[in-house]
Amino acid sequence: MIPVSTVRLGPEVEESVLAVLRSGVVAQGPVVAEFERRFAELIGAEHAVAVNSGTTALVAAIQALELEPGDEVITSPFTFVATLNAILQAGATVRFGDIRADDFGLDPESVRAQVTPRTKVLLPVHLYGQAADMRGLMTVAQEQGLLVVEDAAQAHGATIDGRGVGTFGIGCFSFYATKSLTTGEGGVVTTRDAGTADRLRVLRNQGMRARYEYVVPGNNYRLTDLQAALVLPQLERYPAQLAVRRANAARLSEQLAGIPGLVLPTELSGRGHVWHQYTVLLPDGVDREGFVDHLGRAGVGSGIYYPRPVYDYDIYRNRPDVVISPTPVAEAVSARCVSLPVHQHLQPGDLDTIAAAVRCALEAS
Ligand SMILES: *Cc1c(COP(=O)(O)O)cnc(C)c1O
């Protein structure tokens, strides 16, 4: 089976983790600090604060903005549930804009339509490794006086107009096992602002600025040196990994071109796509479950990210802090999307197998 994602870390990572084990400093220490420095440099942020998950990164980023109860955050309905859960956990009310069908990120016009006097934060999601429309979204944010938090959990190193995602507002990255860079579980918050970085470090460590000097009720959001040790060697090879993913995406697009009704992902002009996922939209009327089964029988793994808009579950209905309005593009896209393997561990020939399986599954449907 060609898996849609796979974790293969290699001997450098083993050495790096062993060195931490032998050092005796296994909780947060110098390796976390080095990870923060190097990740900030990679994406072009002034400050990076490591935390224990991407979800925690989002919670901490929103907490650092010190919202009042009832303040609103506008986000994308086409995202992993963590985005929504983090907003609720931080005590804010959530509203949803609709997405654009070409980049799967928030549509600036639909965001403008959701703004109320209580709206404080715009929280775009950079899905599948491509930046959302930050030109349009930053214009709306400035015009409406909104703070910006970016969910960049899938987009380490993605750019728009040459600028890294996570540097427009407060950036939130995930280092979960299946993300393009991993610490097993882990996250990073990036910011340009020294004061925000300081608040994040305090929130991460029980609200403590110095020993027993409590400035806010905080939490334990810390990452460990053992976890951070996993990612340092991955950072070295990240540019090469991105080049492979990029070439894989190009090859898939070449081989899948011309299938009637099948919509292929594209790198939009001015955006540096990092190909966390290669996501197609099936032709109208194709049974997705049957298509995925057919791929599986041909030895090709796939994933549905995500099958429904994130608010479209019973637990989020009838809550005063979840304001649901129709998002027709997100509904249509979530009903048709399928992600195919594009990762750097694909073998020569795997891309041909994937493309042949897609053609065969569509002919059978
Ligand atoms: C993975 C992911 C998260 C959450 O990250 P965790 O590290 O799993 O907590 C948030 N948002 C998006 C879009 C993600 O893909």
PDBQT file of the ligand as one rigid body, heavy atoms in Angstrom, charges set to zero:
ROOT
HETATM    1  C1  LIG A 401      -2.839  19.448  12.590  1.00  0.00    +0.000 C 
HETATM    2  C2  LIG A 401      -3.655  20.672  12.576  1.00  0.00    +0.000 A 
HETATM    3  C3  LIG A 401      -3.934  21.396  13.750  1.00  0.00    +0.000 A 
HETATM    4  C4  LIG A 401      -3.627  20.897  15.126  1.00  0.00    +0.000 C 
HETATM    5  O1  LIG A 401      -2.333  20.521  15.361  1.00  0.00    +0.000 OA
HETATM    6  P1  LIG A 401      -1.990  19.410  16.475  1.00  0.00    +0.000 P 
HETATM    7  O2  LIG A 401      -0.507  19.478  16.554  1.00  0.00    +0.000 OA
HETATM    8  O3  LIG A 401      -2.504  18.101  15.974  1.00  0.00    +0.000 OA
HETATM    9  O4  LIG A 401      -2.641  19.815  17.752  1.00  0.00    +0.000 OA
HETATM   10  C5  LIG A 401      -4.626  22.590  13.631  1.00  0.00    +0.000 A 
HETATM   11  N1  LIG A 401      -5.042  23.048  12.441  1.00  0.00    +0.000 NA
HETATM   12  C6  LIG A 401      -4.822  22.375  11.293  1.00  0.00    +0.000 A 
HETATM   13  C7  LIG A 401      -5.310  22.952  10.001  1.00  0.00    +0.000 C 
HETATM   14  C8  LIG A 401      -4.140  21.162  11.320  1.00  0.00    +0.000 A 
HETATM   15  O5  LIG A 401      -3.938  20.487  10.180  1.00  0.00    +0.000 OA
ENDROOT
TORSDOF 0
